[in-house]
Amino acid sequence: MPRAGSSPAASFFETLGKVALSFQAAPQGVPGIVWNEISPWLGRLAINAAPKWLPRLMARIPCGVPVVDRGQYVGPCPDGAVAACDVCGASCCLSHCRIDSYGDGICYPCIADAMRRRQQVGPRPPHQHQAPPPDQPAGPSADDIAWAMKTLKLKGKPTLEQIHTAHRKLSGEHHPDRFQGEREKAKAEAKFKDVQRAAEVLKQVASATAA
């Protein structure tokens, strides 16, 4: 029961905190080895999801993924969005996307597209990467890296985790769904796309350095 005078958002955070504390021990009937694997994931979700999901839920942003039954369009999804697809940027509810432990997700249409492409070209062998052709640069230029660092507000030699954190934070700040008016949405969308490109540049650099 929420305390008198507490806001719905505060009550939500308090509830998530209590849930996170309950992850210290495996529930009855759940093998400890299984709980040790999934409890850190659930703990991160409890911490990371709330600040990302609450603004969308309180703003009543609708899910942008249509309801489809046996390949036939049924209608718009009536549920509220909690995340924005990391691939296409569409708002999606918990029923229409796969969520990671950071509270972000990929919508089902993007997953279906990826599965169709995989069926067409066949599965790629794991952990094998093709070398770039000799006439192409092996990685981002110094100017690209400098631009990406400035865009993500990072310094020095950021780790993959730091890049990931900056990417998530700035993607949330500049997501078009947070803005009203065509001009504001257009500006936010341009910045949102810059953040995605900058993250890819720095992830490529960080992965090459760690290899």
PyMOL commands that place a pseudoatom at each C-alpha (Angstrom):
pseudoatom trace, name=CA, resn=MET, resi=1, chain=A, elem=C, hetatm=0, pos=[0.000, 0.000, 0.000]
pseudoatom trace, name=CA, resn=PRO, resi=2, chain=A, elem=C, hetatm=0, pos=[1.561, 3.388, -0.985]
pseudoatom trace, name=CA, resn=ARG, resi=3, chain=A, elem=C, hetatm=0, pos=[2.218, 5.880, 1.804]
pseudoatom trace, name=CA, resn=ALA, resi=4, chain=A, elem=C, hetatm=0, pos=[-0.134, 8.838, 2.079]
pseudoatom trace, name=CA, resn=GLY, resi=5, chain=A, elem=C, hetatm=0, pos=[1.033, 11.658, -0.155]
pseudoatom trace, name=CA, resn=SER, resi=6, chain=A, elem=C, hetatm=0, pos=[3.477, 9.545, -2.131]
pseudoatom trace, name=CA, resn=SER, resi=7, chain=A, elem=C, hetatm=0, pos=[3.375, 9.832, -5.923]
pseudoatom trace, name=CA, resn=PRO, resi=8, chain=A, elem=C, hetatm=0, pos=[2.660, 6.818, -8.159]
pseudoatom trace, name=CA, resn=ALA, resi=9, chain=A, elem=C, hetatm=0, pos=[6.213, 7.076, -9.505]
pseudoatom trace, name=CA, resn=ALA, resi=10, chain=A, elem=C, hetatm=0, pos=[7.740, 7.024, -6.016]
pseudoatom trace, name=CA, resn=SER, resi=11, chain=A, elem=C, hetatm=0, pos=[5.572, 4.063, -5.040]
pseudoatom trace, name=CA, resn=PHE, resi=12, chain=A, elem=C, hetatm=0, pos=[6.656, 2.242, -8.171]
pseudoatom trace, name=CA, resn=PHE, resi=13, chain=A, elem=C, hetatm=0, pos=[10.332, 2.776, -7.364]
pseudoatom trace, name=CA, resn=GLU, resi=14, chain=A, elem=C, hetatm=0, pos=[9.769, 1.605, -3.781]
pseudoatom trace, name=CA, resn=THR, resi=15, chain=A, elem=C, hetatm=0, pos=[8.063, -1.546, -5.007]
pseudoatom trace, name=CA, resn=LEU, resi=16, chain=A, elem=C, hetatm=0, pos=[10.907, -2.305, -7.405]
pseudoatom trace, name=CA, resn=GLY, resi=17, chain=A, elem=C, hetatm=0, pos=[13.395, -1.790, -4.593]
pseudoatom trace, name=CA, resn=LYS, resi=18, chain=A, elem=C, hetatm=0, pos=[11.591, -4.339, -2.429]
pseudoatom trace, name=CA, resn=VAL, resi=19, chain=A, elem=C, hetatm=0, pos=[11.471, -6.773, -5.319]
pseudoatom trace, name=CA, resn=ALA, resi=20, chain=A, elem=C, hetatm=0, pos=[15.198, -6.319, -5.932]
pseudoatom trace, name=CA, resn=LEU, resi=21, chain=A, elem=C, hetatm=0, pos=[15.913, -7.116, -2.272]
pseudoatom trace, name=CA, resn=SER, resi=22, chain=A, elem=C, hetatm=0, pos=[13.981, -10.364, -2.567]
pseudoatom trace, name=CA, resn=PHE, resi=23, chain=A, elem=C, hetatm=0, pos=[16.479, -11.578, -5.177]
pseudoatom trace, name=CA, resn=GLN, resi=24, chain=A, elem=C, hetatm=0, pos=[18.999, -12.458, -2.473]
pseudoatom trace, name=CA, resn=ALA, resi=25, chain=A, elem=C, hetatm=0, pos=[17.628, -15.996, -2.066]
pseudoatom trace, name=CA, resn=ALA, resi=26, chain=A, elem=C, hetatm=0, pos=[16.039, -18.446, -4.464]
pseudoatom trace, name=CA, resn=PRO, resi=27, chain=A, elem=C, hetatm=0, pos=[12.261, -18.888, -4.093]
pseudoatom trace, name=CA, resn=GLN, resi=28, chain=A, elem=C, hetatm=0, pos=[11.066, -22.231, -2.820]
pseudoatom trace, name=CA, resn=GLY, resi=29, chain=A, elem=C, hetatm=0, pos=[11.189, -24.847, -5.546]
pseudoatom trace, name=CA, resn=VAL, resi=30, chain=A, elem=C, hetatm=0, pos=[13.710, -22.990, -7.740]
pseudoatom trace, name=CA, resn=PRO, resi=31, chain=A, elem=C, hetatm=0, pos=[17.146, -24.656, -7.926]
pseudoatom trace, name=CA, resn=GLY, resi=32, chain=A, elem=C, hetatm=0, pos=[19.910, -22.439, -6.582]
pseudoatom trace, name=CA, resn=ILE, resi=33, chain=A, elem=C, hetatm=0, pos=[22.069, -22.891, -9.669]
pseudoatom trace, name=CA, resn=VAL, resi=34, chain=A, elem=C, hetatm=0, pos=[19.216, -21.570, -11.826]
pseudoatom trace, name=CA, resn=TRP, resi=35, chain=A, elem=C, hetatm=0, pos=[18.473, -18.644, -9.510]
pseudoatom trace, name=CA, resn=ASN, resi=36, chain=A, elem=C, hetatm=0, pos=[22.135, -17.639, -9.409]
pseudoatom trace, name=CA, resn=GLU, resi=37, chain=A, elem=C, hetatm=0, pos=[22.017, -17.189, -13.172]
pseudoatom trace, name=CA, resn=ILE, resi=38, chain=A, elem=C, hetatm=0, pos=[18.739, -15.274, -13.516]
pseudoatom trace, name=CA, resn=SER, resi=39, chain=A, elem=C, hetatm=0, pos=[18.670, -13.170, -10.332]
pseudoatom trace, name=CA, resn=PRO, resi=40, chain=A, elem=C, hetatm=0, pos=[21.409, -10.719, -11.463]
pseudoatom trace, name=CA, resn=TRP, resi=41, chain=A, elem=C, hetatm=0, pos=[19.457, -10.164, -14.689]
pseudoatom trace, name=CA, resn=LEU, resi=42, chain=A, elem=C, hetatm=0, pos=[16.251, -9.494, -12.752]
pseudoatom trace, name=CA, resn=GLY, resi=43, chain=A, elem=C, hetatm=0, pos=[18.083, -7.207, -10.341]
pseudoatom trace, name=CA, resn=ARG, resi=44, chain=A, elem=C, hetatm=0, pos=[19.490, -5.074, -13.164]
pseudoatom trace, name=CA, resn=LEU, resi=45, chain=A, elem=C, hetatm=0, pos=[16.070, -4.915, -14.774]
pseudoatom trace, name=CA, resn=ALA, resi=46, chain=A, elem=C, hetatm=0, pos=[14.471, -3.672, -11.563]
pseudoatom trace, name=CA, resn=ILE, resi=47, chain=A, elem=C, hetatm=0, pos=[17.049, -0.892, -11.296]
pseudoatom trace, name=CA, resn=ASN, resi=48, chain=A, elem=C, hetatm=0, pos=[17.284, 0.127, -14.952]
pseudoatom trace, name=CA, resn=ALA, resi=49, chain=A, elem=C, hetatm=0, pos=[13.721, -0.281, -16.192]
pseudoatom trace, name=CA, resn=ALA, resi=50, chain=A, elem=C, hetatm=0, pos=[11.909, 2.156, -13.917]
pseudoatom trace, name=CA, resn=PRO, resi=51, chain=A, elem=C, hetatm=0, pos=[13.535, 5.451, -15.031]
pseudoatom trace, name=CA, resn=LYS, resi=52, chain=A, elem=C, hetatm=0, pos=[13.067, 4.447, -18.693]
pseudoatom trace, name=CA, resn=TRP, resi=53, chain=A, elem=C, hetatm=0, pos=[9.600, 2.914, -18.537]
pseudoatom trace, name=CA, resn=LEU, resi=54, chain=A, elem=C, hetatm=0, pos=[7.901, 5.396, -16.197]
pseudoatom trace, name=CA, resn=PRO, resi=55, chain=A, elem=C, hetatm=0, pos=[8.098, 8.483, -18.475]
pseudoatom trace, name=CA, resn=ARG, resi=56, chain=A, elem=C, hetatm=0, pos=[6.491, 6.562, -21.332]
pseudoatom trace, name=CA, resn=LEU, resi=57, chain=A, elem=C, hetatm=0, pos=[3.820, 4.969, -19.151]
pseudoatom trace, name=CA, resn=MET, resi=58, chain=A, elem=C, hetatm=0, pos=[2.949, 8.245, -17.403]
pseudoatom trace, name=CA, resn=ALA, resi=59, chain=A, elem=C, hetatm=0, pos=[2.841, 10.067, -20.755]
pseudoatom trace, name=CA, resn=ARG, resi=60, chain=A, elem=C, hetatm=0, pos=[0.553, 7.308, -22.012]
pseudoatom trace, name=CA, resn=ILE, resi=61, chain=A, elem=C, hetatm=0, pos=[2.666, 6.699, -25.102]
pseudoatom trace, name=CA, resn=PRO, resi=62, chain=A, elem=C, hetatm=0, pos=[0.887, 3.978, -27.089]
pseudoatom trace, name=CA, resn=CYS, resi=63, chain=A, elem=C, hetatm=0, pos=[2.538, 0.850, -28.402]
pseudoatom trace, name=CA, resn=GLY, resi=64, chain=A, elem=C, hetatm=0, pos=[3.442, 1.349, -32.057]
pseudoatom trace, name=CA, resn=VAL, resi=65, chain=A, elem=C, hetatm=0, pos=[3.453, -2.353, -32.944]
pseudoatom trace, name=CA, resn=PRO, resi=66, chain=A, elem=C, hetatm=0, pos=[0.180, -3.485, -34.566]
pseudoatom trace, name=CA, resn=VAL, resi=67, chain=A, elem=C, hetatm=0, pos=[-1.695, -6.573, -33.412]
pseudoatom trace, name=CA, resn=VAL, resi=68, chain=A, elem=C, hetatm=0, pos=[-1.375, -9.359, -35.982]
pseudoatom trace, name=CA, resn=ASP, resi=69, chain=A, elem=C, hetatm=0, pos=[-3.122, -12.731, -35.909]
pseudoatom trace, name=CA, resn=ARG, resi=70, chain=A, elem=C, hetatm=0, pos=[-1.937, -15.464, -38.302]
pseudoatom trace, name=CA, resn=GLY, resi=71, chain=A, elem=C, hetatm=0, pos=[-0.376, -12.883, -40.579]
pseudoatom trace, name=CA, resn=GLN, resi=72, chain=A, elem=C, hetatm=0, pos=[-3.506, -10.713, -40.723]
pseudoatom trace, name=CA, resn=TYR, resi=73, chain=A, elem=C, hetatm=0, pos=[-3.662, -7.162, -39.345]
pseudoatom trace, name=CA, resn=VAL, resi=74, chain=A, elem=C, hetatm=0, pos=[-6.117, -6.932, -36.440]
pseudoatom trace, name=CA, resn=GLY, resi=75, chain=A, elem=C, hetatm=0, pos=[-5.652, -3.352, -35.265]
pseudoatom trace, name=CA, resn=PRO, resi=76, chain=A, elem=C, hetatm=0, pos=[-3.466, -1.065, -33.159]
pseudoatom trace, name=CA, resn=CYS, resi=77, chain=A, elem=C, hetatm=0, pos=[-2.138, -2.379, -29.872]
pseudoatom trace, name=CA, resn=PRO, resi=78, chain=A, elem=C, hetatm=0, pos=[-4.170, -1.007, -26.917]
pseudoatom trace, name=CA, resn=ASP, resi=79, chain=A, elem=C, hetatm=0, pos=[-1.290, -1.317, -24.425]
pseudoatom trace, name=CA, resn=GLY, resi=80, chain=A, elem=C, hetatm=0, pos=[1.065, 1.416, -23.289]
pseudoatom trace, name=CA, resn=ALA, resi=81, chain=A, elem=C, hetatm=0, pos=[4.670, 1.468, -24.454]
pseudoatom trace, name=CA, resn=VAL, resi=82, chain=A, elem=C, hetatm=0, pos=[7.528, 0.860, -22.025]
pseudoatom trace, name=CA, resn=ALA, resi=83, chain=A, elem=C, hetatm=0, pos=[10.490, 0.845, -24.411]
pseudoatom trace, name=CA, resn=ALA, resi=84, chain=A, elem=C, hetatm=0, pos=[11.668, 2.026, -27.806]
pseudoatom trace, name=CA, resn=CYS, resi=85, chain=A, elem=C, hetatm=0, pos=[12.984, -0.562, -30.241]
pseudoatom trace, name=CA, resn=ASP, resi=86, chain=A, elem=C, hetatm=0, pos=[16.774, -0.387, -30.457]
pseudoatom trace, name=CA, resn=VAL, resi=87, chain=A, elem=C, hetatm=0, pos=[16.576, -1.120, -34.200]
pseudoatom trace, name=CA, resn=CYS, resi=88, chain=A, elem=C, hetatm=0, pos=[13.713, 0.959, -35.637]
pseudoatom trace, name=CA, resn=GLY, resi=89, chain=A, elem=C, hetatm=0, pos=[12.909, 3.261, -32.706]
pseudoatom trace, name=CA, resn=ALA, resi=90, chain=A, elem=C, hetatm=0, pos=[9.213, 2.301, -32.559]
pseudoatom trace, name=CA, resn=SER, resi=91, chain=A, elem=C, hetatm=0, pos=[7.526, 2.413, -29.162]
pseudoatom trace, name=CA, resn=CYS, resi=92, chain=A, elem=C, hetatm=0, pos=[6.585, -1.044, -27.935]
pseudoatom trace, name=CA, resn=CYS, resi=93, chain=A, elem=C, hetatm=0, pos=[4.805, -2.676, -25.017]
pseudoatom trace, name=CA, resn=LEU, resi=94, chain=A, elem=C, hetatm=0, pos=[5.976, -5.691, -23.047]
pseudoatom trace, name=CA, resn=SER, resi=95, chain=A, elem=C, hetatm=0, pos=[3.842, -7.984, -25.218]
pseudoatom trace, name=CA, resn=HIS, resi=96, chain=A, elem=C, hetatm=0, pos=[5.439, -6.823, -28.467]
pseudoatom trace, name=CA, resn=CYS, resi=97, chain=A, elem=C, hetatm=0, pos=[9.175, -6.731, -27.772]
pseudoatom trace, name=CA, resn=ARG, resi=98, chain=A, elem=C, hetatm=0, pos=[11.999, -8.636, -26.167]
pseudoatom trace, name=CA, resn=ILE, resi=99, chain=A, elem=C, hetatm=0, pos=[13.427, -6.780, -23.189]
pseudoatom trace, name=CA, resn=ASP, resi=100, chain=A, elem=C, hetatm=0, pos=[17.016, -6.901, -21.954]
pseudoatom trace, name=CA, resn=SER, resi=101, chain=A, elem=C, hetatm=0, pos=[18.262, -6.313, -18.414]
pseudoatom trace, name=CA, resn=TYR, resi=102, chain=A, elem=C, hetatm=0, pos=[18.725, -2.600, -19.157]
pseudoatom trace, name=CA, resn=GLY, resi=103, chain=A, elem=C, hetatm=0, pos=[15.013, -2.140, -19.811]
pseudoatom trace, name=CA, resn=ASP, resi=104, chain=A, elem=C, hetatm=0, pos=[15.491, -1.725, -23.565]
pseudoatom trace, name=CA, resn=GLY, resi=105, chain=A, elem=C, hetatm=0, pos=[14.070, -3.942, -26.243]
pseudoatom trace, name=CA, resn=ILE, resi=106, chain=A, elem=C, hetatm=0, pos=[13.691, -4.968, -29.857]
pseudoatom trace, name=CA, resn=CYS, resi=107, chain=A, elem=C, hetatm=0, pos=[10.198, -5.072, -31.326]
pseudoatom trace, name=CA, resn=TYR, resi=108, chain=A, elem=C, hetatm=0, pos=[8.785, -8.236, -32.851]
pseudoatom trace, name=CA, resn=PRO, resi=109, chain=A, elem=C, hetatm=0, pos=[8.587, -6.862, -36.441]
pseudoatom trace, name=CA, resn=CYS, resi=110, chain=A, elem=C, hetatm=0, pos=[12.362, -6.201, -36.361]
pseudoatom trace, name=CA, resn=ILE, resi=111, chain=A, elem=C, hetatm=0, pos=[12.967, -9.675, -34.937]
pseudoatom trace, name=CA, resn=ALA, resi=112, chain=A, elem=C, hetatm=0, pos=[10.804, -11.172, -37.700]
pseudoatom trace, name=CA, resn=ASP, resi=113, chain=A, elem=C, hetatm=0, pos=[12.742, -9.221, -40.344]
pseudoatom trace, name=CA, resn=ALA, resi=114, chain=A, elem=C, hetatm=0, pos=[16.038, -10.495, -38.944]
pseudoatom trace, name=CA, resn=MET, resi=115, chain=A, elem=C, hetatm=0, pos=[14.747, -14.076, -38.937]
pseudoatom trace, name=CA, resn=ARG, resi=116, chain=A, elem=C, hetatm=0, pos=[13.609, -13.783, -42.566]
pseudoatom trace, name=CA, resn=ARG, resi=117, chain=A, elem=C, hetatm=0, pos=[17.014, -12.457, -43.618]
pseudoatom trace, name=CA, resn=ARG, resi=118, chain=A, elem=C, hetatm=0, pos=[18.723, -15.275, -41.743]
pseudoatom trace, name=CA, resn=GLN, resi=119, chain=A, elem=C, hetatm=0, pos=[16.582, -17.845, -43.558]
pseudoatom trace, name=CA, resn=GLN, resi=120, chain=A, elem=C, hetatm=0, pos=[17.517, -16.267, -46.888]
pseudoatom trace, name=CA, resn=VAL, resi=121, chain=A, elem=C, hetatm=0, pos=[21.286, -16.117, -46.355]
pseudoatom trace, name=CA, resn=GLY, resi=122, chain=A, elem=C, hetatm=0, pos=[21.686, -18.921, -43.827]
pseudoatom trace, name=CA, resn=PRO, resi=123, chain=A, elem=C, hetatm=0, pos=[23.148, -18.786, -40.296]
pseudoatom trace, name=CA, resn=ARG, resi=124, chain=A, elem=C, hetatm=0, pos=[26.537, -17.175, -39.803]
pseudoatom trace, name=CA, resn=PRO, resi=125, chain=A, elem=C, hetatm=0, pos=[29.222, -19.234, -38.049]
pseudoatom trace, name=CA, resn=PRO, resi=126, chain=A, elem=C, hetatm=0, pos=[29.616, -17.969, -34.461]
pseudoatom trace, name=CA, resn=HIS, resi=127, chain=A, elem=C, hetatm=0, pos=[32.543, -15.708, -33.521]
pseudoatom trace, name=CA, resn=GLN, resi=128, chain=A, elem=C, hetatm=0, pos=[33.808, -15.396, -37.083]
pseudoatom trace, name=CA, resn=HIS, resi=129, chain=A, elem=C, hetatm=0, pos=[34.215, -11.968, -38.640]
pseudoatom trace, name=CA, resn=GLN, resi=130, chain=A, elem=C, hetatm=0, pos=[35.086, -11.137, -42.176]
pseudoatom trace, name=CA, resn=ALA, resi=131, chain=A, elem=C, hetatm=0, pos=[38.146, -8.957, -42.725]
pseudoatom trace, name=CA, resn=PRO, resi=132, chain=A, elem=C, hetatm=0, pos=[37.471, -5.686, -44.594]
pseudoatom trace, name=CA, resn=PRO, resi=133, chain=A, elem=C, hetatm=0, pos=[38.509, -5.582, -48.239]
pseudoatom trace, name=CA, resn=PRO, resi=134, chain=A, elem=C, hetatm=0, pos=[42.044, -4.194, -48.830]
pseudoatom trace, name=CA, resn=ASP, resi=135, chain=A, elem=C, hetatm=0, pos=[40.703, -1.032, -50.469]
pseudoatom trace, name=CA, resn=GLN, resi=136, chain=A, elem=C, hetatm=0, pos=[38.563, -0.108, -47.433]
pseudoatom trace, name=CA, resn=PRO, resi=137, chain=A, elem=C, hetatm=0, pos=[39.751, 1.324, -44.101]
pseudoatom trace, name=CA, resn=ALA, resi=138, chain=A, elem=C, hetatm=0, pos=[40.005, -1.183, -41.253]
pseudoatom trace, name=CA, resn=GLY, resi=139, chain=A, elem=C, hetatm=0, pos=[38.062, 1.020, -38.842]
pseudoatom trace, name=CA, resn=PRO, resi=140, chain=A, elem=C, hetatm=0, pos=[36.671, 4.493, -38.100]
pseudoatom trace, name=CA, resn=SER, resi=141, chain=A, elem=C, hetatm=0, pos=[38.870, 7.497, -38.859]
pseudoatom trace, name=CA, resn=ALA, resi=142, chain=A, elem=C, hetatm=0, pos=[40.265, 9.753, -36.139]
pseudoatom trace, name=CA, resn=ASP, resi=143, chain=A, elem=C, hetatm=0, pos=[37.684, 12.405, -37.079]
pseudoatom trace, name=CA, resn=ASP, resi=144, chain=A, elem=C, hetatm=0, pos=[34.856, 9.858, -36.770]
pseudoatom trace, name=CA, resn=ILE, resi=145, chain=A, elem=C, hetatm=0, pos=[36.086, 8.808, -33.341]
pseudoatom trace, name=CA, resn=ALA, resi=146, chain=A, elem=C, hetatm=0, pos=[36.423, 12.412, -32.145]
pseudoatom trace, name=CA, resn=TRP, resi=147, chain=A, elem=C, hetatm=0, pos=[32.895, 13.191, -33.351]
pseudoatom trace, name=CA, resn=ALA, resi=148, chain=A, elem=C, hetatm=0, pos=[31.512, 10.061, -31.677]
pseudoatom trace, name=CA, resn=MET, resi=149, chain=A, elem=C, hetatm=0, pos=[33.248, 10.871, -28.385]
pseudoatom trace, name=CA, resn=LYS, resi=150, chain=A, elem=C, hetatm=0, pos=[31.789, 14.389, -28.415]
pseudoatom trace, name=CA, resn=THR, resi=151, chain=A, elem=C, hetatm=0, pos=[28.324, 13.117, -29.330]
pseudoatom trace, name=CA, resn=LEU, resi=152, chain=A, elem=C, hetatm=0, pos=[28.249, 10.606, -26.462]
pseudoatom trace, name=CA, resn=LYS, resi=153, chain=A, elem=C, hetatm=0, pos=[29.985, 13.046, -24.078]
pseudoatom trace, name=CA, resn=LEU, resi=154, chain=A, elem=C, hetatm=0, pos=[32.812, 10.620, -23.320]
pseudoatom trace, name=CA, resn=LYS, resi=155, chain=A, elem=C, hetatm=0, pos=[36.523, 11.148, -22.667]
pseudoatom trace, name=CA, resn=GLY, resi=156, chain=A, elem=C, hetatm=0, pos=[39.700, 9.101, -22.693]
pseudoatom trace, name=CA, resn=LYS, resi=157, chain=A, elem=C, hetatm=0, pos=[39.347, 5.475, -23.765]
pseudoatom trace, name=CA, resn=PRO, resi=158, chain=A, elem=C, hetatm=0, pos=[35.818, 4.447, -22.766]
pseudoatom trace, name=CA, resn=THR, resi=159, chain=A, elem=C, hetatm=0, pos=[35.020, 0.804, -22.130]
pseudoatom trace, name=CA, resn=LEU, resi=160, chain=A, elem=C, hetatm=0, pos=[32.157, -1.017, -23.837]
pseudoatom trace, name=CA, resn=GLU, resi=161, chain=A, elem=C, hetatm=0, pos=[30.120, -0.693, -20.649]
pseudoatom trace, name=CA, resn=GLN, resi=162, chain=A, elem=C, hetatm=0, pos=[30.673, 3.087, -20.523]
pseudoatom trace, name=CA, resn=ILE, resi=163, chain=A, elem=C, hetatm=0, pos=[29.727, 3.392, -24.190]
pseudoatom trace, name=CA, resn=HIS, resi=164, chain=A, elem=C, hetatm=0, pos=[26.649, 1.279, -23.585]
pseudoatom trace, name=CA, resn=THR, resi=165, chain=A, elem=C, hetatm=0, pos=[25.584, 3.413, -20.605]
pseudoatom trace, name=CA, resn=ALA, resi=166, chain=A, elem=C, hetatm=0, pos=[26.051, 6.709, -22.484]
pseudoatom trace, name=CA, resn=HIS, resi=167, chain=A, elem=C, hetatm=0, pos=[24.183, 5.311, -25.478]
pseudoatom trace, name=CA, resn=ARG, resi=168, chain=A, elem=C, hetatm=0, pos=[21.194, 4.256, -23.376]
pseudoatom trace, name=CA, resn=LYS, resi=169, chain=A, elem=C, hetatm=0, pos=[21.056, 7.550, -21.498]
pseudoatom trace, name=CA, resn=LEU, resi=170, chain=A, elem=C, hetatm=0, pos=[21.258, 9.823, -24.555]
pseudoatom trace, name=CA, resn=SER, resi=171, chain=A, elem=C, hetatm=0, pos=[18.909, 7.635, -26.595]
pseudoatom trace, name=CA, resn=GLY, resi=172, chain=A, elem=C, hetatm=0, pos=[16.310, 8.106, -23.886]
pseudoatom trace, name=CA, resn=GLU, resi=173, chain=A, elem=C, hetatm=0, pos=[16.887, 11.870, -23.693]
pseudoatom trace, name=CA, resn=HIS, resi=174, chain=A, elem=C, hetatm=0, pos=[16.569, 12.416, -27.436]
pseudoatom trace, name=CA, resn=HIS, resi=175, chain=A, elem=C, hetatm=0, pos=[13.941, 9.831, -28.387]
pseudoatom trace, name=CA, resn=PRO, resi=176, chain=A, elem=C, hetatm=0, pos=[11.353, 11.503, -30.668]
pseudoatom trace, name=CA, resn=ASP, resi=177, chain=A, elem=C, hetatm=0, pos=[8.445, 10.081, -28.656]
pseudoatom trace, name=CA, resn=ARG, resi=178, chain=A, elem=C, hetatm=0, pos=[9.344, 12.424, -25.794]
pseudoatom trace, name=CA, resn=PHE, resi=179, chain=A, elem=C, hetatm=0, pos=[8.696, 15.557, -27.849]
pseudoatom trace, name=CA, resn=GLN, resi=180, chain=A, elem=C, hetatm=0, pos=[5.602, 17.349, -29.133]
pseudoatom trace, name=CA, resn=GLY, resi=181, chain=A, elem=C, hetatm=0, pos=[5.368, 19.141, -32.457]
pseudoatom trace, name=CA, resn=GLU, resi=182, chain=A, elem=C, hetatm=0, pos=[6.848, 18.185, -35.816]
pseudoatom trace, name=CA, resn=ARG, resi=183, chain=A, elem=C, hetatm=0, pos=[9.863, 20.513, -35.543]
pseudoatom trace, name=CA, resn=GLU, resi=184, chain=A, elem=C, hetatm=0, pos=[10.850, 19.283, -32.092]
pseudoatom trace, name=CA, resn=LYS, resi=185, chain=A, elem=C, hetatm=0, pos=[10.367, 15.655, -33.118]
pseudoatom trace, name=CA, resn=ALA, resi=186, chain=A, elem=C, hetatm=0, pos=[12.481, 16.147, -36.253]
pseudoatom trace, name=CA, resn=LYS, resi=187, chain=A, elem=C, hetatm=0, pos=[15.336, 17.696, -34.253]
pseudoatom trace, name=CA, resn=ALA, resi=188, chain=A, elem=C, hetatm=0, pos=[15.143, 14.931, -31.664]
pseudoatom trace, name=CA, resn=GLU, resi=189, chain=A, elem=C, hetatm=0, pos=[15.121, 12.248, -34.355]
pseudoatom trace, name=CA, resn=ALA, resi=190, chain=A, elem=C, hetatm=0, pos=[18.268, 13.684, -35.967]
pseudoatom trace, name=CA, resn=LYS, resi=191, chain=A, elem=C, hetatm=0, pos=[20.039, 13.748, -32.600]
pseudoatom trace, name=CA, resn=PHE, resi=192, chain=A, elem=C, hetatm=0, pos=[18.752, 10.248, -31.794]
pseudoatom trace, name=CA, resn=LYS, resi=193, chain=A, elem=C, hetatm=0, pos=[20.251, 8.905, -35.028]
pseudoatom trace, name=CA, resn=ASP, resi=194, chain=A, elem=C, hetatm=0, pos=[23.563, 10.652, -34.293]
pseudoatom trace, name=CA, resn=VAL, resi=195, chain=A, elem=C, hetatm=0, pos=[23.682, 8.913, -30.913]
pseudoatom trace, name=CA, resn=GLN, resi=196, chain=A, elem=C, hetatm=0, pos=[23.114, 5.522, -32.561]
pseudoatom trace, name=CA, resn=ARG, resi=197, chain=A, elem=C, hetatm=0, pos=[25.876, 6.117, -35.138]
pseudoatom trace, name=CA, resn=ALA, resi=198, chain=A, elem=C, hetatm=0, pos=[28.297, 7.411, -32.506]
pseudoatom trace, name=CA, resn=ALA, resi=199, chain=A, elem=C, hetatm=0, pos=[27.711, 4.353, -30.329]
pseudoatom trace, name=CA, resn=GLU, resi=200, chain=A, elem=C, hetatm=0, pos=[28.426, 2.025, -33.253]
pseudoatom trace, name=CA, resn=VAL, resi=201, chain=A, elem=C, hetatm=0, pos=[31.686, 3.846, -34.010]
pseudoatom trace, name=CA, resn=LEU, resi=202, chain=A, elem=C, hetatm=0, pos=[32.948, 3.661, -30.436]
pseudoatom trace, name=CA, resn=LYS, resi=203, chain=A, elem=C, hetatm=0, pos=[31.801, 0.068, -29.931]
pseudoatom trace, name=CA, resn=GLN, resi=204, chain=A, elem=C, hetatm=0, pos=[33.789, -0.891, -33.011]
pseudoatom trace, name=CA, resn=VAL, resi=205, chain=A, elem=C, hetatm=0, pos=[36.876, 0.849, -31.633]
pseudoatom trace, name=CA, resn=ALA, resi=206, chain=A, elem=C, hetatm=0, pos=[36.471, -0.615, -28.129]
pseudoatom trace, name=CA, resn=SER, resi=207, chain=A, elem=C, hetatm=0, pos=[35.947, -4.133, -29.510]
pseudoatom trace, name=CA, resn=ALA, resi=208, chain=A, elem=C, hetatm=0, pos=[39.036, -3.869, -31.690]
pseudoatom trace, name=CA, resn=THR, resi=209, chain=A, elem=C, hetatm=0, pos=[41.094, -2.659, -28.723]
pseudoatom trace, name=CA, resn=ALA, resi=210, chain=A, elem=C, hetatm=0, pos=[39.871, -5.476, -26.478]
pseudoatom trace, name=CA, resn=ALA, resi=211, chain=A, elem=C, hetatm=0, pos=[40.544, -8.146, -29.110]
for i in range(1, 211): cmd.bond("trace and resi %d" % i, "trace and resi %d" % (i + 1))
show_as sticks, trace
zoom trace
